[in-house]
Amino acid sequence: MTTDDLAWAPEACTLPTVDRPLRLAEFDDLFATALRGQQRVSPTLLRWHVDVAAEPVARDLTGRESGCCSFFTFSFAPDGDAVRLDVEVPDAHVAVLDALAVRAAAGMPT
């Protein structure tokens, strides 16, 4: 992991810098093991399709992320044989969502 991996974390994030690589690794693991697809619905809304079995892990992870980065809104809904996970940010944090989308796409199984 490089400092570039963490550069997009905005100042609004209250997660201690030392803990950020661990959180990023948790998201990478979710992307690699459970992310089945993603769609950019709008500049401020990213939609992920997550394996149903990973929903508890995804809920825990996004709950903790909301705790330190309150600008994120995560919402879950059933979606056929997957779970729809919407990730929304205000306009001021679109760059963060852009970076997250790129990271998710890179980590998603092929």
C-alpha positions as CSV (number, residue, x, y, z in Angstrom):
1,M,0.0,0.0,0.0
2,T,1.3,3.4,-0.9
3,T,0.5,6.9,0.3
4,D,-1.4,7.3,-3.0
5,D,-3.8,4.7,-1.8
6,L,-4.8,6.9,1.1
7,A,-4.4,10.3,-0.6
8,W,-8.1,10.5,-1.6
9,A,-9.3,10.2,2.0
10,P,-10.7,13.7,2.7
11,E,-10.0,15.7,5.8
12,A,-13.6,15.1,6.9
13,C,-12.6,11.5,7.7
14,T,-11.9,11.1,11.4
15,L,-10.4,7.6,11.2
16,P,-6.9,7.8,12.5
17,T,-4.3,7.7,9.8
18,V,-2.7,4.6,11.2
19,D,-6.0,2.7,10.9
20,R,-6.7,3.7,7.3
21,P,-4.6,0.9,5.7
22,L,-6.5,-1.7,7.7
23,R,-9.9,-0.2,6.7
24,L,-8.8,0.0,3.1
25,A,-7.7,-3.7,3.3
26,E,-11.2,-4.6,4.6
27,F,-12.8,-2.9,1.6
28,D,-10.4,-4.6,-0.8
29,D,-11.3,-7.9,0.8
30,L,-15.0,-7.2,0.3
31,F,-14.5,-6.2,-3.3
32,A,-12.4,-9.3,-4.0
33,T,-14.7,-11.8,-2.3
34,A,-18.2,-10.4,-2.6
35,L,-18.6,-7.6,-5.1
36,R,-20.5,-9.0,-8.1
37,G,-21.0,-5.7,-10.0
38,Q,-21.2,-1.9,-9.7
39,Q,-23.0,0.8,-11.5
40,R,-22.5,4.5,-11.4
41,V,-26.1,5.8,-11.0
42,S,-25.2,9.4,-10.8
43,P,-22.1,11.5,-9.9
44,T,-23.0,11.2,-6.2
45,L,-24.4,7.6,-6.2
46,L,-22.5,4.3,-6.7
47,R,-24.5,1.1,-6.7
48,W,-22.8,-2.2,-5.7
49,H,-24.2,-5.7,-6.1
50,V,-22.8,-7.8,-3.2
51,D,-23.1,-11.5,-2.6
52,V,-25.9,-12.2,-0.1
53,A,-23.6,-14.2,2.2
54,A,-21.4,-11.1,2.6
55,E,-24.2,-8.8,3.7
56,P,-23.4,-9.0,7.5
57,V,-19.8,-8.2,6.8
58,A,-20.7,-5.3,4.4
59,R,-23.2,-3.9,6.9
60,D,-20.6,-4.0,9.7
61,L,-17.9,-2.4,7.5
62,T,-20.1,0.3,6.0
63,G,-21.5,1.1,9.5
64,R,-18.0,1.6,10.8
65,E,-17.1,3.7,7.8
66,S,-20.1,6.0,8.3
67,G,-18.9,6.5,11.9
68,C,-15.7,8.1,10.8
69,C,-16.7,9.5,7.4
70,S,-20.1,10.8,8.1
71,F,-20.5,12.2,4.5
72,F,-21.1,8.6,3.3
73,T,-24.7,7.2,3.1
74,F,-24.9,3.5,2.7
75,S,-28.2,1.8,2.1
76,F,-29.0,-1.9,1.5
77,A,-31.9,-3.6,-0.3
78,P,-32.5,-7.1,-1.6
79,D,-31.8,-7.5,-5.3
80,G,-32.6,-10.9,-6.6
81,D,-29.7,-13.3,-5.7
82,A,-27.6,-10.4,-4.5
83,V,-27.8,-7.4,-2.1
84,R,-27.9,-3.9,-3.6
85,L,-25.6,-1.6,-1.6
86,D,-25.9,2.1,-2.6
87,V,-23.1,4.4,-1.7
88,E,-24.0,8.1,-1.8
89,V,-22.0,11.2,-1.0
90,P,-22.7,14.9,-1.2
91,D,-21.4,16.9,-4.2
92,A,-18.3,18.0,-2.3
93,H,-17.1,14.4,-2.0
94,V,-17.6,13.1,-5.5
95,A,-13.8,12.7,-5.9
96,V,-13.9,10.2,-3.0
97,L,-16.6,8.2,-4.6
98,D,-14.7,8.3,-7.9
99,A,-11.7,6.8,-6.2
100,L,-13.8,4.2,-4.4
101,A,-15.4,3.1,-7.7
102,V,-12.0,2.7,-9.3
103,R,-10.7,0.7,-6.4
104,A,-13.8,-1.5,-6.3
105,A,-13.5,-2.2,-10.1
106,A,-9.9,-3.1,-9.8
107,G,-10.6,-5.5,-6.9
108,M,-13.7,-7.2,-8.3
109,P,-13.3,-10.8,-9.4
110,T,-13.3,-11.2,-13.1
